[in-house]
Amino acid sequence: MPPIVLDIETQNTFADVENDFKKLRVSVVSIFRYDCDQYLSFVESELNKLWPFLEKADFIIGYNSEHFDMRVLNNYYVGDLLTFSHLDLMKRIKASIGISLRLNDVAAATLDMEKSADGFKAIQWWKEGKIDEIKKYCEQDVLITKELYEFGKNNRQLFHKSLTGEIIPFAVDFTMTQTGESPSAQLAKGKINMTLPL
């Protein structure tokens, strides 16, 4: 299966759980499937439906996902999602220019797109039971991540604003090397168990 683009929202913040990743709870996970041009969203109780998509994808694409999303999802997964082949756009950006940039800042400068909300608003929506609002927001973040990935892959550069407001290009490399096995390869070799068939 082609790559999967992923983003998550949580029910609580680091401040709520004293900076303990193991206590962070998922509210919504959204993905984009390249194989059928489809967005899907899952609430916490539906995560068993998510795992097969991640397990069969060639690799997973996210933004700050290696440090955050995968670690939170590991609270639910029977294996280790950090062993999956993964492209964290923020990590590649930092490798290129030496600093981490917010998704919204890169998207605004590169794509003229902006996030519709933020993680704190999504937590408020969770408390209010507005699950559909969280799904729409999370899927929009997935769309922005997807568009940044495709722009960077095709043009080998992205843009950000300087402190003076100047839009500055910088080089990125979003190619995937064979430094790690894809989830599907690990499945074939019996290194991980597939949770559910697709």
N, C-alpha and C positions, 0 to 999 in steps of 0.2 A: 504494500500500500504506500502511496506517496506520503510526504511529510504531513504532520498535523500541527496546526498553529493553536496555541493554548493560552488561556488566562484564567486566573481564579479570583474570587472574592471571598472574604472571610466574615465570620459572625462577630469576631472580636479583634482587638488590636494588641500589639506587643505590650502596651501599657497595662491592658486588662489581665495579661497572663505573665507579667513580670519577665518579659523577654524570653519566654520558654516556648520554642517552636512546637513542642509536643502538646501544648495546650491550645494551640490555634485550631479553630474549627472552620471548615469550609461552609460557605453558604451556597455558592454557585461556581461551577466550572463550565466554561464555554470553549468550544473548539471550532476550527474550520477544517473541513475535509476537502483536500484537493482532488480526491478521486471522484467526487460527485458534486463539487462546488456547493457545499452545504454547511450551514452553521448549525450546531447542536449545543444545547445547554442542559446541565445536570445539577440537581440540588443534592445536598449531602446524602440523602437516603437513596439516590440513584447512582452512586459512584460505581457500583458493580457493572453498570452498563457502559461506563467510560473506559475501564481498563482494557478491553479488547482492542479499542481504537488505538490506544497508546502502544500496546504490545505489538500490533501489526504494522505500525507506521515505520517508514524507513528512518525517520528521525523526528524529533519534536522541536518546534520553534516557539520561543517565548521572549519576553522582555523582563530581565531580572528573574527569570524563571528558575535558573539553576540554584540561585541563592535562596529564593523564596517559594515559588509555586511548587517545585518538586519536593522540597523539604516538608511543606505542609501536607501535600498529598501522600507523602510517605507515612503519615500518621494513620492512613486508612489502608494502604496497599500491603499485600502479603509479602512482596519482594522488596527490591530497592530500585526505585525509579531513577535514582542518580546514576545507575549503571547503564541506562538507556542512552543511545546516541542522541545528542542534544545540541541545538544551536541557540545560545542565549545572545540575543542581539546587543544587549547592554554590555555584556562581557566583551564582545568583539569591538564595540565602540570604545570602551575603556582601553583595550589593548592598542587601539589606533591612536588615540589622542591623550591618553593618560588620566582622564577624568571620567566619572560616570555622569551621564546626562539623563534627565527625566524623559520618559516616553513622550509626554505632551510637548516638550520643548523641541525635540527632534522632529516630531510629526508636524508641528506648526511651521518650522523653518523649511522642511523638506517637501511636505505634501500640502501645506496650507490647510491642514486638518487639525482639530483639537478634540480632546476628550470631552465627553458630555457631562462628566461628574468626577468624583474621586472615591477612593476607598472608604473614607469616613462617611460619605453620603450613602454608600452601599451598605455599610453597617447599620446606619439609621434606618434605611429601607427594610433591612432584615428584622429589626426590632418592631417595625410597623407592619410586618407581614407583606410587604410589597415586593414579592418575589419576581413578578414580571418586570418590574423596573430594574431590578438587579440583573436579570438576564439580558435586557436590552443594553444596559451599560456595559456588561461584561463582553457581550458580542461585539459592541462597538470598539472596545479595546483590542479584541482579536482582529477585527478588520484593520485597525490602524497598524498593529504589529505585522499583519500580513502584507499590507501595502508598503511598509518600510522595508521589510525583507525583500520584496520583489524589486523595489526601487534600488536598494543597495546591491542586490545580486546582479541586476541588469546594468547598472551604471558604475558600480564599484566606488560609490561615494554617497554620503548623506550631507546634511547641512545643519548648522546650529547658529544661534545668535550670540554675538559677543556681548560684553557688558555695555558697549556703546550702541547696540542694536544692529550692528552690521551682520549680515548673513554670510557665514563662512563655510565653505565646503571642506570636507575631510574624507580621506580614503577609508573604505571598509572592505573587508574580505569576508563574504558570507558563504564561501564554498565550504563543503563538508569534506574533511579528509577521513581516511580510514583508520583513525587512531583508536576507535572503539567499535564494537559490533552493534548493529542495529538491533532493536528489540526482536524483529522477525528472525534475525540470524541466531540470536540467543535462544529463541524458542526452538528453532530447528535443531540446535545442538543440545537441547534439554537443559540449558542453564537456568531457565526460568519456566514457571508454569503458566500456561495460558488460563486465564480465569473463566472466560466464556467465549464460545465461538461467535464469529460474526455471520 
